[in-house]
Amino acid sequence: MPMCQRLCETYRLDPLGLIASGSLLITVPQEQAQDVIGACRAAGIDCAAIGRVTEPEAGLVLKGPNGDEKLPRYDQDEVAKLF
């Protein structure tokens, strides 16, 4: 079992609400996405397209194995619950 999953299960944390230290989200026009991904990967940085910008009325939607779900809101990092 991966370490993050094990820790989340043990401490009842939602992995979607964990801090993402070292992560960078970049928003670029869709037609430039593959160029940005390629440049990052060429520099040894793991990179992937993970979403798209939509009209505000659409809200935040998580597309996962169970279909579309409303993205939960986290007012604090899940790890902070342990302190």
PDB file with one MODEL, atoms N, CA, C and O in Angstrom:
MODEL        1
ATOM      1  N   MET A   1       0.852  -1.177   0.000  1.00  0.00           N
ATOM      2  CA  MET A   1       0.000   0.000   0.000  1.00  0.00           C
ATOM      3  C   MET A   1       0.898   1.241   0.000  1.00  0.00           C
ATOM      4  O   MET A   1       1.821   1.323   0.811  1.00  0.00           O
ATOM      5  N   PRO A   2       0.647   2.212  -0.896  1.00  0.00           N
ATOM      6  CA  PRO A   2       1.461   3.426  -0.922  1.00  0.00           C
ATOM      7  C   PRO A   2       1.395   4.167   0.413  1.00  0.00           C
ATOM      8  O   PRO A   2       0.363   4.167   1.084  1.00  0.00           O
ATOM      9  N   MET A   3       2.507   4.796   0.788  1.00  0.00           N
ATOM     10  CA  MET A   3       2.630   5.453   2.090  1.00  0.00           C
ATOM     11  C   MET A   3       1.548   6.503   2.326  1.00  0.00           C
ATOM     12  O   MET A   3       0.958   6.534   3.406  1.00  0.00           O
ATOM     13  N   CYS A   4       1.274   7.360   1.348  1.00  0.00           N
ATOM     14  CA  CYS A   4       0.277   8.420   1.526  1.00  0.00           C
ATOM     15  C   CYS A   4      -1.094   7.821   1.832  1.00  0.00           C
ATOM     16  O   CYS A   4      -1.797   8.292   2.726  1.00  0.00           O
ATOM     17  N   GLN A   5      -1.465   6.798   1.098  1.00  0.00           N
ATOM     18  CA  GLN A   5      -2.764   6.151   1.321  1.00  0.00           C
ATOM     19  C   GLN A   5      -2.818   5.563   2.727  1.00  0.00           C
ATOM     20  O   GLN A   5      -3.834   5.677   3.413  1.00  0.00           O
ATOM     21  N   ARG A   6      -1.745   4.945   3.149  1.00  0.00           N
ATOM     22  CA  ARG A   6      -1.708   4.335   4.479  1.00  0.00           C
ATOM     23  C   ARG A   6      -1.850   5.388   5.583  1.00  0.00           C
ATOM     24  O   ARG A   6      -2.591   5.195   6.547  1.00  0.00           O
ATOM     25  N   LEU A   7      -1.133   6.500   5.428  1.00  0.00           N
ATOM     26  CA  LEU A   7      -1.218   7.562   6.422  1.00  0.00           C
ATOM     27  C   LEU A   7      -2.617   8.185   6.457  1.00  0.00           C
ATOM     28  O   LEU A   7      -3.156   8.461   7.529  1.00  0.00           O
ATOM     29  N   CYS A   8      -3.194   8.402   5.275  1.00  0.00           N
ATOM     30  CA  CYS A   8      -4.543   8.980   5.230  1.00  0.00           C
ATOM     31  C   CYS A   8      -5.563   8.065   5.887  1.00  0.00           C
ATOM     32  O   CYS A   8      -6.439   8.534   6.613  1.00  0.00           O
ATOM     33  N   GLU A   9      -5.460   6.789   5.646  1.00  0.00           N
ATOM     34  CA  GLU A   9      -6.392   5.846   6.261  1.00  0.00           C
ATOM     35  C   GLU A   9      -6.193   5.785   7.768  1.00  0.00           C
ATOM     36  O   GLU A   9      -7.165   5.759   8.523  1.00  0.00           O
ATOM     37  N   THR A  10      -4.954   5.763   8.206  1.00  0.00           N
ATOM     38  CA  THR A  10      -4.655   5.678   9.632  1.00  0.00           C
ATOM     39  C   THR A  10      -5.172   6.890  10.391  1.00  0.00           C
ATOM     40  O   THR A  10      -5.761   6.755  11.464  1.00  0.00           O
ATOM     41  N   TYR A  11      -4.947   8.094   9.823  1.00  0.00           N
ATOM     42  CA  TYR A  11      -5.313   9.328  10.511  1.00  0.00           C
ATOM     43  C   TYR A  11      -6.629   9.931  10.014  1.00  0.00           C
ATOM     44  O   TYR A  11      -6.988  11.045  10.394  1.00  0.00           O
ATOM     45  N   ARG A  12      -7.343   9.191   9.163  1.00  0.00           N
ATOM     46  CA  ARG A  12      -8.637   9.633   8.619  1.00  0.00           C
ATOM     47  C   ARG A  12      -8.522  10.999   7.944  1.00  0.00           C
ATOM     48  O   ARG A  12      -9.293  11.910   8.244  1.00  0.00           O
ATOM     49  N   LEU A  13      -7.565  11.138   7.040  1.00  0.00           N
ATOM     50  CA  LEU A  13      -7.350  12.362   6.284  1.00  0.00           C
ATOM     51  C   LEU A  13      -7.814  12.172   4.851  1.00  0.00           C
ATOM     52  O   LEU A  13      -7.690  11.083   4.291  1.00  0.00           O
ATOM     53  N   ASP A  14      -8.344  13.227   4.261  1.00  0.00           N
ATOM     54  CA  ASP A  14      -8.746  13.180   2.860  1.00  0.00           C
ATOM     55  C   ASP A  14      -7.525  13.558   2.017  1.00  0.00           C
ATOM     56  O   ASP A  14      -7.029  14.678   2.140  1.00  0.00           O
ATOM     57  N   PRO A  15      -7.032  12.666   1.172  1.00  0.00           N
ATOM     58  CA  PRO A  15      -5.820  12.963   0.395  1.00  0.00           C
ATOM     59  C   PRO A  15      -5.974  14.173  -0.526  1.00  0.00           C
ATOM     60  O   PRO A  15      -4.973  14.795  -0.882  1.00  0.00           O
ATOM     61  N   LEU A  16      -7.199  14.522  -0.921  1.00  0.00           N
ATOM     62  CA  LEU A  16      -7.394  15.705  -1.762  1.00  0.00           C
ATOM     63  C   LEU A  16      -7.093  16.997  -1.013  1.00  0.00           C
ATOM     64  O   LEU A  16      -6.853  18.028  -1.640  1.00  0.00           O
ATOM     65  N   GLY A  17      -7.102  16.959   0.307  1.00  0.00           N
ATOM     66  CA  GLY A  17      -6.872  18.159   1.104  1.00  0.00           C
ATOM     67  C   GLY A  17      -5.473  18.258   1.668  1.00  0.00           C
ATOM     68  O   GLY A  17      -5.207  19.112   2.514  1.00  0.00           O
ATOM     69  N   LEU A  18      -4.575  17.401   1.216  1.00  0.00           N
ATOM     70  CA  LEU A  18      -3.194  17.442   1.707  1.00  0.00           C
ATOM     71  C   LEU A  18      -2.399  18.527   1.004  1.00  0.00           C
ATOM     72  O   LEU A  18      -2.633  18.824  -0.167  1.00  0.00           O
ATOM     73  N   ILE A  19      -1.461  19.113   1.725  1.00  0.00           N
ATOM     74  CA  ILE A  19      -0.602  20.141   1.161  1.00  0.00           C
ATOM     75  C   ILE A  19       0.179  19.565  -0.016  1.00  0.00           C
ATOM     76  O   ILE A  19       0.534  18.386  -0.016  1.00  0.00           O
ATOM     77  N   ALA A  20       0.438  20.378  -0.992  1.00  0.00           N
ATOM     78  CA  ALA A  20       1.133  19.921  -2.196  1.00  0.00           C
ATOM     79  C   ALA A  20       2.485  20.629  -2.316  1.00  0.00           C
ATOM     80  O   ALA A  20       2.774  21.243  -3.343  1.00  0.00           O
ATOM     81  N   SER A  21       3.297  20.547  -1.290  1.00  0.00           N
ATOM     82  CA  SER A  21       4.609  21.195  -1.323  1.00  0.00           C
ATOM     83  C   SER A  21       5.407  20.705  -2.511  1.00  0.00           C
ATOM     84  O   SER A  21       5.481  19.506  -2.777  1.00  0.00           O
ATOM     85  N   GLY A  22       6.001  21.642  -3.218  1.00  0.00           N
ATOM     86  CA  GLY A  22       6.807  21.283  -4.371  1.00  0.00           C
ATOM     87  C   GLY A  22       6.017  21.167  -5.649  1.00  0.00           C
ATOM     88  O   GLY A  22       6.593  20.917  -6.708  1.00  0.00           O
ATOM     89  N   SER A  23       4.701  21.343  -5.577  1.00  0.00           N
ATOM     90  CA  SER A  23       3.870  21.274  -6.775  1.00  0.00           C
ATOM     91  C   SER A  23       3.696  22.670  -7.360  1.00  0.00           C
ATOM     92  O   SER A  23       3.709  23.667  -6.639  1.00  0.00           O
ATOM     93  N   LEU A  24       3.536  22.721  -8.656  1.00  0.00           N
ATOM     94  CA  LEU A  24       3.298  23.978  -9.345  1.00  0.00           C
ATOM     95  C   LEU A  24       2.176  23.774 -10.347  1.00  0.00           C
ATOM     96  O   LEU A  24       2.248  22.888 -11.199  1.00  0.00           O
ATOM     97  N   LEU A  25       1.140  24.595 -10.243  1.00  0.00           N
ATOM     98  CA  LEU A  25       0.055  24.552 -11.214  1.00  0.00           C
ATOM     99  C   LEU A  25       0.270  25.692 -12.195  1.00  0.00           C
ATOM    100  O   LEU A  25       0.479  26.836 -11.793  1.00  0.00           O
ATOM    101  N   ILE A  26       0.218  25.378 -13.475  1.00  0.00           N
ATOM    102  CA  ILE A  26       0.418  26.368 -14.525  1.00  0.00           C
ATOM    103  C   ILE A  26      -0.825  26.389 -15.395  1.00  0.00           C
ATOM    104  O   ILE A  26      -1.321  25.337 -15.797  1.00  0.00           O
ATOM    105  N   THR A  27      -1.327  27.568 -15.685  1.00  0.00           N
ATOM    106  CA  THR A  27      -2.462  27.700 -16.590  1.00  0.00           C
ATOM    107  C   THR A  27      -1.971  28.318 -17.888  1.00  0.00           C
ATOM    108  O   THR A  27      -1.453  29.434 -17.895  1.00  0.00           O
ATOM    109  N   VAL A  28      -2.133  27.599 -18.974  1.00  0.00           N
ATOM    110  CA  VAL A  28      -1.721  28.079 -20.298  1.00  0.00           C
ATOM    111  C   VAL A  28      -2.846  27.795 -21.288  1.00  0.00           C
ATOM    112  O   VAL A  28      -3.676  26.917 -21.048  1.00  0.00           O
ATOM    113  N   PRO A  29      -2.880  28.526 -22.394  1.00  0.00           N
ATOM    114  CA  PRO A  29      -3.867  28.196 -23.424  1.00  0.00           C
ATOM    115  C   PRO A  29      -3.707  26.745 -23.868  1.00  0.00           C
ATOM    116  O   PRO A  29      -2.590  26.237 -23.966  1.00  0.00           O
ATOM    117  N   GLN A  30      -4.821  26.090 -24.133  1.00  0.00           N
ATOM    118  CA  GLN A  30      -4.812  24.669 -24.472  1.00  0.00           C
ATOM    119  C   GLN A  30      -3.855  24.348 -25.616  1.00  0.00           C
ATOM    120  O   GLN A  30      -3.203  23.304 -25.600  1.00  0.00           O
ATOM    121  N   GLU A  31      -3.764  25.231 -26.605  1.00  0.00           N
ATOM    122  CA  GLU A  31      -2.896  24.960 -27.756  1.00  0.00           C
ATOM    123  C   GLU A  31      -1.411  25.028 -27.406  1.00  0.00           C
ATOM    124  O   GLU A  31      -0.576  24.624 -28.214  1.00  0.00           O
ATOM    125  N   GLN A  32      -1.065  25.529 -26.222  1.00  0.00           N
ATOM    126  CA  GLN A  32       0.333  25.585 -25.787  1.00  0.00           C
ATOM    127  C   GLN A  32       0.677  24.512 -24.755  1.00  0.00           C
ATOM    128  O   GLN A  32       1.840  24.363 -24.380  1.00  0.00           O
ATOM    129  N   ALA A  33      -0.312  23.777 -24.302  1.00  0.00           N
ATOM    130  CA  ALA A  33      -0.102  22.815 -23.216  1.00  0.00           C
ATOM    131  C   ALA A  33       0.972  21.779 -23.545  1.00  0.00           C
ATOM    132  O   ALA A  33       1.845  21.517 -22.718  1.00  0.00           O
ATOM    133  N   GLN A  34       0.920  21.197 -24.716  1.00  0.00           N
ATOM    134  CA  GLN A  34       1.894  20.153 -25.050  1.00  0.00           C
ATOM    135  C   GLN A  34       3.314  20.713 -25.127  1.00  0.00           C
ATOM    136  O   GLN A  34       4.266  20.018 -24.770  1.00  0.00           O
ATOM    137  N   ASP A  35       3.472  21.951 -25.584  1.00  0.00           N
ATOM    138  CA  ASP A  35       4.798  22.574 -25.610  1.00  0.00           C
ATOM    139  C   ASP A  35       5.343  22.759 -24.198  1.00  0.00           C
ATOM    140  O   ASP A  35       6.519  22.497 -23.945  1.00  0.00           O
ATOM    141  N   VAL A  36       4.492  23.209 -23.281  1.00  0.00           N
ATOM    142  CA  VAL A  36       4.909  23.413 -21.888  1.00  0.00           C
ATOM    143  C   VAL A  36       5.250  22.077 -21.241  1.00  0.00           C
ATOM    144  O   VAL A  36       6.261  21.958 -20.549  1.00  0.00           O
ATOM    145  N   ILE A  37       4.411  21.076 -21.465  1.00  0.00           N
ATOM    146  CA  ILE A  37       4.666  19.743 -20.911  1.00  0.00           C
ATOM    147  C   ILE A  37       5.994  19.211 -21.437  1.00  0.00           C
ATOM    148  O   ILE A  37       6.801  18.685 -20.671  1.00  0.00           O
ATOM    149  N   GLY A  38       6.220  19.345 -22.738  1.00  0.00           N
ATOM    150  CA  GLY A  38       7.466  18.869 -23.332  1.00  0.00           C
ATOM    151  C   GLY A  38       8.678  19.578 -22.772  1.00  0.00           C
ATOM    152  O   GLY A  38       9.696  18.943 -22.500  1.00  0.00           O
ATOM    153  N   ALA A  39       8.585  20.901 -22.592  1.00  0.00           N
ATOM    154  CA  ALA A  39       9.713  21.664 -22.048  1.00  0.00           C
ATOM    155  C   ALA A  39      10.015  21.253 -20.604  1.00  0.00           C
ATOM    156  O   ALA A  39      11.177  21.113 -20.222  1.00  0.00           O
ATOM    157  N   CYS A  40       8.974  21.063 -19.817  1.00  0.00           N
ATOM    158  CA  CYS A  40       9.181  20.627 -18.431  1.00  0.00           C
ATOM    159  C   CYS A  40       9.847  19.255 -18.389  1.00  0.00           C
ATOM    160  O   CYS A  40      10.819  19.046 -17.664  1.00  0.00           O
ATOM    161  N   ARG A  41       9.320  18.342 -19.163  1.00  0.00           N
ATOM    162  CA  ARG A  41       9.871  16.982 -19.167  1.00  0.00           C
ATOM    163  C   ARG A  41      11.317  16.975 -19.666  1.00  0.00           C
ATOM    164  O   ARG A  41      12.146  16.221 -19.157  1.00  0.00           O
ATOM    165  N   ALA A  42      11.622  17.818 -20.667  1.00  0.00           N
ATOM    166  CA  ALA A  42      13.000  17.901 -21.179  1.00  0.00           C
ATOM    167  C   ALA A  42      13.952  18.397 -20.093  1.00  0.00           C
ATOM    168  O   ALA A  42      15.140  18.074 -20.102  1.00  0.00           O
ATOM    169  N   ALA A  43      13.415  19.189 -19.153  1.00  0.00           N
ATOM    170  CA  ALA A  43      14.226  19.696 -18.045  1.00  0.00           C
ATOM    171  C   ALA A  43      14.238  18.732 -16.859  1.00  0.00           C
ATOM    172  O   ALA A  43      14.794  19.044 -15.806  1.00  0.00           O
ATOM    173  N   GLY A  44      13.623  17.566 -17.033  1.00  0.00           N
ATOM    174  CA  GLY A  44      13.603  16.570 -15.961  1.00  0.00           C
ATOM    175  C   GLY A  44      12.511  16.807 -14.930  1.00  0.00           C
ATOM    176  O   GLY A  44      12.575  16.277 -13.821  1.00  0.00           O
ATOM    177  N   ILE A  45      11.512  17.599 -15.289  1.00  0.00           N
ATOM    178  CA  ILE A  45      10.404  17.903 -14.380  1.00  0.00           C
ATOM    179  C   ILE A  45       9.172  17.135 -14.836  1.00  0.00           C
ATOM    180  O   ILE A  45       8.718  17.293 -15.969  1.00  0.00           O
ATOM    181  N   ASP A  46       8.637  16.306 -13.955  1.00  0.00           N
ATOM    182  CA  ASP A  46       7.425  15.552 -14.275  1.00  0.00           C
ATOM    183  C   ASP A  46       6.284  16.539 -14.478  1.00  0.00           C
ATOM    184  O   ASP A  46       6.102  17.443 -13.663  1.00  0.00           O
ATOM    185  N   CYS A  47       5.521  16.386 -15.537  1.00  0.00           N
ATOM    186  CA  CYS A  47       4.486  17.348 -15.874  1.00  0.00           C
ATOM    187  C   CYS A  47       3.344  16.651 -16.604  1.00  0.00           C
ATOM    188  O   CYS A  47       3.573  15.727 -17.384  1.00  0.00           O
ATOM    189  N   ALA A  48       2.122  17.092 -16.353  1.00  0.00           N
ATOM    190  CA  ALA A  48       0.956  16.516 -17.022  1.00  0.00           C
ATOM    191  C   ALA A  48      -0.177  17.529 -17.039  1.00  0.00           C
ATOM    192  O   ALA A  48      -0.290  18.360 -16.138  1.00  0.00           O
ATOM    193  N   ALA A  49      -1.005  17.459 -18.052  1.00  0.00           N
ATOM    194  CA  ALA A  49      -2.230  18.261 -18.097  1.00  0.00           C
ATOM    195  C   ALA A  49      -3.234  17.602 -17.152  1.00  0.00           C
ATOM    196  O   ALA A  49      -3.495  16.403 -17.249  1.00  0.00           O
ATOM    197  N   ILE A  50      -3.791  18.393 -16.243  1.00  0.00           N
ATOM    198  CA  ILE A  50      -4.693  17.813 -15.247  1.00  0.00           C
ATOM    199  C   ILE A  50      -6.081  18.435 -15.242  1.00  0.00           C
ATOM    200  O   ILE A  50      -6.939  18.008 -14.469  1.00  0.00           O
ATOM    201  N   GLY A  51      -6.319  19.425 -16.079  1.00  0.00           N
ATOM    202  CA  GLY A  51      -7.635  20.047 -16.055  1.00  0.00           C
ATOM    203  C   GLY A  51      -7.771  21.097 -17.130  1.00  0.00           C
ATOM    204  O   GLY A  51      -6.906  21.243 -17.993  1.00  0.00           O
ATOM    205  N   ARG A  52      -8.868  21.826 -17.068  1.00  0.00           N
ATOM    206  CA  ARG A  52      -9.099  22.909 -18.008  1.00  0.00           C
ATOM    207  C   ARG A  52      -9.933  23.976 -17.322  1.00  0.00           C
ATOM    208  O   ARG A  52     -10.686  23.690 -16.392  1.00  0.00           O
ATOM    209  N   VAL A  53      -9.790  25.207 -17.787  1.00  0.00           N
ATOM    210  CA  VAL A  53     -10.536  26.327 -17.235  1.00  0.00           C
ATOM    211  C   VAL A  53     -11.889  26.395 -17.927  1.00  0.00           C
ATOM    212  O   VAL A  53     -11.979  26.312 -19.152  1.00  0.00           O
ATOM    213  N   THR A  54     -12.930  26.547 -17.136  1.00  0.00           N
ATOM    214  CA  THR A  54     -14.293  26.640 -17.672  1.00  0.00           C
ATOM    215  C   THR A  54     -14.939  27.920 -17.147  1.00  0.00           C
ATOM    216  O   THR A  54     -14.336  28.662 -16.371  1.00  0.00           O
ATOM    217  N   GLU A  55     -16.151  28.160 -17.574  1.00  0.00           N
ATOM    218  CA  GLU A  55     -16.903  29.316 -17.083  1.00  0.00           C
ATOM    219  C   GLU A  55     -17.150  29.147 -15.583  1.00  0.00           C
ATOM    220  O   GLU A  55     -17.349  28.028 -15.110  1.00  0.00           O
ATOM    221  N   PRO A  56     -17.137  30.257 -14.831  1.00  0.00           N
ATOM    222  CA  PRO A  56     -17.346  30.169 -13.377  1.00  0.00           C
ATOM    223  C   PRO A  56     -18.632  29.439 -12.990  1.00  0.00           C
ATOM    224  O   PRO A  56     -18.682  28.784 -11.949  1.00  0.00           O
ATOM    225  N   GLU A  57     -19.664  29.546 -13.814  1.00  0.00           N
ATOM    226  CA  GLU A  57     -20.936  28.901 -13.496  1.00  0.00           C
ATOM    227  C   GLU A  57     -20.816  27.380 -13.434  1.00  0.00           C
ATOM    228  O   GLU A  57     -21.625  26.714 -12.789  1.00  0.00           O
ATOM    229  N   ALA A  58     -19.806  26.839 -14.104  1.00  0.00           N
ATOM    230  CA  ALA A  58     -19.621  25.382 -14.106  1.00  0.00           C
ATOM    231  C   ALA A  58     -19.118  24.885 -12.753  1.00  0.00           C
ATOM    232  O   ALA A  58     -19.260  23.704 -12.437  1.00  0.00           O
ATOM    233  N   GLY A  59     -18.534  25.770 -11.959  1.00  0.00           N
ATOM    234  CA  GLY A  59     -17.999  25.381 -10.660  1.00  0.00           C
ATOM    235  C   GLY A  59     -16.730  24.556 -10.811  1.00  0.00           C
ATOM    236  O   GLY A  59     -16.189  24.416 -11.908  1.00  0.00           O
ATOM    237  N   LEU A  60     -16.270  24.021  -9.705  1.00  0.00           N
ATOM    238  CA  LEU A  60     -15.083  23.176  -9.702  1.00  0.00           C
ATOM    239  C   LEU A  60     -15.530  21.722  -9.699  1.00  0.00           C
ATOM    240  O   LEU A  60     -16.236  21.285  -8.790  1.00  0.00           O
ATOM    241  N   VAL A  61     -15.121  20.982 -10.710  1.00  0.00           N
ATOM    242  CA  VAL A  61     -15.555  19.601 -10.865  1.00  0.00           C
ATOM    243  C   VAL A  61     -14.341  18.687 -10.934  1.00  0.00           C
ATOM    244  O   VAL A  61     -13.391  18.956 -11.669  1.00  0.00           O
ATOM    245  N   LEU A  62     -14.378  17.627 -10.178  1.00  0.00           N
ATOM    246  CA  LEU A  62     -13.334  16.611 -10.191  1.00  0.00           C
ATOM    247  C   LEU A  62     -13.825  15.463 -11.054  1.00  0.00           C
ATOM    248  O   LEU A  62     -14.870  14.870 -10.786  1.00  0.00           O
ATOM    249  N   LYS A  63     -13.063  15.158 -12.089  1.00  0.00           N
ATOM    250  CA  LYS A  63     -13.426  14.043 -12.968  1.00  0.00           C
ATOM    251  C   LYS A  63     -12.592  12.852 -12.538  1.00  0.00           C
ATOM    252  O   LYS A  63     -11.372  12.851 -12.699  1.00  0.00           O
ATOM    253  N   GLY A  64     -13.240  11.847 -11.998  1.00  0.00           N
ATOM    254  CA  GLY A  64     -12.533  10.695 -11.487  1.00  0.00           C
ATOM    255  C   GLY A  64     -13.154   9.401 -11.955  1.00  0.00           C
ATOM    256  O   GLY A  64     -14.038   9.403 -12.812  1.00  0.00           O
ATOM    257  N   PRO A  65     -12.694   8.290 -11.394  1.00  0.00           N
ATOM    258  CA  PRO A  65     -13.183   6.975 -11.799  1.00  0.00           C
ATOM    259  C   PRO A  65     -14.674   6.775 -11.522  1.00  0.00           C
ATOM    260  O   PRO A  65     -15.310   5.909 -12.124  1.00  0.00           O
ATOM    261  N   ASN A  66     -15.229   7.575 -10.611  1.00  0.00           N
ATOM    262  CA  ASN A  66     -16.651   7.463 -10.282  1.00  0.00           C
ATOM    263  C   ASN A  66     -17.490   8.516 -10.993  1.00  0.00           C
ATOM    264  O   ASN A  66     -18.641   8.751 -10.624  1.00  0.00           O
ATOM    265  N   GLY A  67     -16.912   9.154 -12.018  1.00  0.00           N
ATOM    266  CA  GLY A  67     -17.637  10.196 -12.737  1.00  0.00           C
ATOM    267  C   GLY A  67     -17.331  11.571 -12.175  1.00  0.00           C
ATOM    268  O   GLY A  67     -16.375  11.744 -11.419  1.00  0.00           O
ATOM    269  N   ASP A  68     -18.143  12.545 -12.545  1.00  0.00           N
ATOM    270  CA  ASP A  68     -17.948  13.920 -12.091  1.00  0.00           C
ATOM    271  C   ASP A  68     -18.423  14.084 -10.654  1.00  0.00           C
ATOM    272  O   ASP A  68     -19.492  13.606 -10.275  1.00  0.00           O
ATOM    273  N   GLU A  69     -17.601  14.773  -9.860  1.00  0.00           N
ATOM    274  CA  GLU A  69     -17.953  15.083  -8.480  1.00  0.00           C
ATOM    275  C   GLU A  69     -17.610  16.541  -8.221  1.00  0.00           C
ATOM    276  O   GLU A  69     -16.647  17.063  -8.784  1.00  0.00           O
ATOM    277  N   LYS A  70     -18.383  17.193  -7.381  1.00  0.00           N
ATOM    278  CA  LYS A  70     -18.052  18.559  -6.986  1.00  0.00           C
ATOM    279  C   LYS A  70     -16.766  18.510  -6.168  1.00  0.00           C
ATOM    280  O   LYS A  70     -16.645  17.703  -5.247  1.00  0.00           O
ATOM    281  N   LEU A  71     -15.809  19.368  -6.500  1.00  0.00           N
ATOM    282  CA  LEU A  71     -14.528  19.392  -5.797  1.00  0.00           C
ATOM    283  C   LEU A  71     -14.741  19.946  -4.398  1.00  0.00           C
ATOM    284  O   LEU A  71     -15.291  21.036  -4.243  1.00  0.00           O
ATOM    285  N   PRO A  72     -14.316  19.213  -3.376  1.00  0.00           N
ATOM    286  CA  PRO A  72     -14.512  19.689  -2.005  1.00  0.00           C
ATOM    287  C   PRO A  72     -13.634  20.906  -1.710  1.00  0.00           C
ATOM    288  O   PRO A  72     -12.610  21.119  -2.359  1.00  0.00           O
ATOM    289  N   ARG A  73     -14.044  21.682  -0.739  1.00  0.00           N
ATOM    290  CA  ARG A  73     -13.273  22.843  -0.302  1.00  0.00           C
ATOM    291  C   ARG A  73     -12.595  22.497   1.020  1.00  0.00           C
ATOM    292  O   ARG A  73     -13.190  21.859   1.888  1.00  0.00           O
ATOM    293  N   TYR A  74     -11.347  22.926   1.159  1.00  0.00           N
ATOM    294  CA  TYR A  74     -10.587  22.691   2.382  1.00  0.00           C
ATOM    295  C   TYR A  74     -10.120  24.037   2.912  1.00  0.00           C
ATOM    296  O   TYR A  74      -9.347  24.737   2.258  1.00  0.00           O
ATOM    297  N   ASP A  75     -10.592  24.397   4.100  1.00  0.00           N
ATOM    298  CA  ASP A  75     -10.188  25.675   4.686  1.00  0.00           C
ATOM    299  C   ASP A  75      -8.836  25.585   5.377  1.00  0.00           C
ATOM    300  O   ASP A  75      -8.223  26.607   5.686  1.00  0.00           O
ATOM    301  N   GLN A  76      -8.373  24.372   5.617  1.00  0.00           N
ATOM    302  CA  GLN A  76      -7.024  24.153   6.137  1.00  0.00           C
ATOM    303  C   GLN A  76      -6.504  22.846   5.576  1.00  0.00           C
ATOM    304  O   GLN A  76      -7.273  21.981   5.156  1.00  0.00           O
ATOM    305  N   ASP A  77      -5.197  22.718   5.575  1.00  0.00           N
ATOM    306  CA  ASP A  77      -4.584  21.487   5.102  1.00  0.00           C
ATOM    307  C   ASP A  77      -4.999  20.336   6.019  1.00  0.00           C
ATOM    308  O   ASP A  77      -5.078  20.506   7.236  1.00  0.00           O
ATOM    309  N   GLU A  78      -5.254  19.201   5.452  1.00  0.00           N
ATOM    310  CA  GLU A  78      -5.660  18.037   6.231  1.00  0.00           C
ATOM    311  C   GLU A  78      -4.613  17.657   7.280  1.00  0.00           C
ATOM    312  O   GLU A  78      -4.964  17.207   8.370  1.00  0.00           O
ATOM    313  N   VAL A  79      -3.335  17.836   6.958  1.00  0.00           N
ATOM    314  CA  VAL A  79      -2.274  17.469   7.896  1.00  0.00           C
ATOM    315  C   VAL A  79      -2.379  18.325   9.174  1.00  0.00           C
ATOM    316  O   VAL A  79      -2.017  17.860  10.255  1.00  0.00           O
ATOM    317  N   ALA A  80      -2.866  19.556   9.059  1.00  0.00           N
ATOM    318  CA  ALA A  80      -2.980  20.430  10.227  1.00  0.00           C
ATOM    319  C   ALA A  80      -3.917  19.842  11.285  1.00  0.00           C
ATOM    320  O   ALA A  80      -3.837  20.220  12.453  1.00  0.00           O
ATOM    321  N   LYS A  81      -4.789  18.935  10.898  1.00  0.00           N
ATOM    322  CA  LYS A  81      -5.681  18.290  11.861  1.00  0.00           C
ATOM    323  C   LYS A  81      -4.916  17.463  12.888  1.00  0.00           C
ATOM    324  O   LYS A  81      -5.422  17.171  13.972  1.00  0.00           O
ATOM    325  N   LEU A  82      -3.698  17.094  12.534  1.00  0.00           N
ATOM    326  CA  LEU A  82      -2.911  16.249  13.442  1.00  0.00           C
ATOM    327  C   LEU A  82      -2.219  17.031  14.537  1.00  0.00           C
ATOM    328  O   LEU A  82      -1.683  16.441  15.475  1.00  0.00           O
ATOM    329  N   PHE A  83      -2.221  18.357  14.433  1.00  0.00           N
ATOM    330  CA  PHE A  83      -1.495  19.188  15.401  1.00  0.00           C
ATOM    331  C   PHE A  83      -2.422  19.900  16.352  1.00  0.00           C
ATOM    332  O   PHE A  83      -1.964  20.637  17.226  1.00  0.00           O
TER     333      PHE A  83
ENDMDL
END
